[in-house]
Structure formats: structure tokens, C-alpha cells
């Protein structure tokens, strides 16, 4: 097996790839929020800010969707000097899908004020700044901040987070911290409501040798919800651990196929003793062995296609234990997901230094909708 590539060669190989957006990541079966650990994309800097050193001067605009619970518009720009790279990004939503789903469907479903379907739950004026440098060891930092206040509705929000990343040849490591995540609703003075996120963290890394990448990721987030008119609180916490191995085969400088298998362990815990609700205490654990495969290839010099599929294989089990009054939670039982197969596809239109990305939109009958072929649209301009 060949030796691990040097840092400079590693960066040149990464930079030769097409950098894109959330749309590209989701079409390839990756995390649209923080990118991938084995496929190179500009979105990866939200996981490891050290990768900012691989991004060329560019401006990205994510169009989003103003519907409740849908991706909101976001965008930013990235630039470099002789020694450093820097960037400013607006509107990113840092809440992971796992915590959103948990808070909404499992723990806080009866409190409409802070559920992800409502835009009031989401932070406004989110700001991320990036700064990266280094030669032998590449490093990067990220900070995010958001605050808002509605005096009429008597609502306040504040979010503060930090991220750190290092890259040494084929080795990458990162740490992301959610330091402050608070929401307060005093619309009804007699019943103030508070949502306070606990210290959240994401830590992990990857090691690449030739076409193989071994990766690990651990995520922990939690929140407490309380109402002044009730005694007690609703405390929710989720922990996710992922260990995987990926193989990427480069067909040409712009085309590749990949396959990955990762073991995912997820745990949700909830304790609720608010008001008239009987005390509830339960735990849910999910264990899955997930196979993911996909491709990306140019059809012409201006059109690139990509697609992916994934499914749980051999290991697919959910277990719930405890007591709960929420209908969606079946107590003290275990089961498997009946159909875990997911398929995604997308395309990029390239016009010189301008790239338009999107995922393919389908109808409820899983047919291609030519009225709205591309969804999750983003435009990137490289200067």
C-alpha cells in the first residue's frame, strides 16, 4: 500500500474536486448540515474548519425554502491571502437533524413554541466566521453567533458556538461545541417558557490511506424545557456515535464511485414531570449497520450527474424502555425499521465559474417532476 500522501499533495487532490453545497452532499447520501468525512466538499468546513485551507475564493448562495420546518436561505463568501484563508457565512442552522427529530417527535411534541416546524424555534441572523492557516499542520477555527429579540411577543434567543479542526497529511480531527442555546418566551406573563440547550459537542476524525478512509464521529446534545406555571421540567438528551470505513475510487479527475459502511449507535433519553403530566422517564436506542454507495460523473462539460443509495444491513434494531404518554412511543418494545432504503440524486450545471447545484425533485408517486426538476438549489461563483 502506498504511503500516506503529503499535506501539500493532499490539499491539491482535494482542491481538484468540485466544491459545492448542501444539495451535492444530500444527493450523495451525506450530511447536508456538516458535510462528509470521506467525500470532499466545501460544506465539510462546518464539521472541520481546518478544511477551509482547501477552498478557493468563492461566493455561495443557498436558496432554501420559506416554508415552516424547511431549509431557510443561507450563504457566504470565502477568500484567501498568502498565509491565511477566511470566510463569513450567514444563516446556517446548526441544530442537527437528530436533535430536531427528537425534540419535535419524542420529547417536546406538546410544546409548539419551540418545535422545528415553527420558524420561531430557529435562530435568526445566524453568523459564522472562519479562519484557517498552517503549512505542516493545517488548522482552522469557526465561531457562530445568533441573537434575537421580539419586544412585542416578548421573545429572546441566543446561540453561541465554537469549532476547531486540524489536518496532518491523511489525518483529520475536529471538535465543535454548542456553548449557548437559549430561548425565552414571555408572551403570557403568567406562564413564561424557557428552552435551554445543554453543552453540546461533536468530536471525531478520519484517517485516509490511498482510497480508504476510516472515520469516527461522536455527537452529544441536550435541552431542558420548563414553564413557570408548572413545577418540574422536561429534560431531553441525545448521543450519536458513528464508526465507519469508506472506499472511493477515482475514475477520472472529475468522476468517481464510492462505497461506505458505518455502524451507528444512537441513544435518546427523556425525563418529563411537567405539571399535570404524569412523570415519564424513557430511553430509546437505535443500532444500525448502514451501507451507502454512490457516484458522480460529468455528462458534458457543463452538466454533472450524481446519485446514491443507502440501507441498513444485518443490524437494524430499535429498543424503547420506560414509561410515556406520547402515542408515538411504544413502551418496552423492540423492532426493526421495515424499509430503511433511501435513494437520492442530483445535478450540477456549470457555466464557466458559475455552478448551479440541486437535488432532483420527485412526486409522491416517485416520478420525476419536470415542473420543478431541481430542489434544494444553490449557486456558487468562484472568483
Helices and strands as residue ranges (DSSP letters): H 7-15, H 22-27, G 42-46, G 49-54, E 58-62, E 74-80, E 85-90, H 97-101, I 102-107, G 112-114, G 119-121, E 127-133, E 138-150, E 155-168, E 171-185, G 189-191, E 193-197, E 200-209, E 212-227, E 234-250, E 256-272, E 280-298, E 303-323, E 333-335, E 342-351, E 354-360, G 370-372, E 374-382
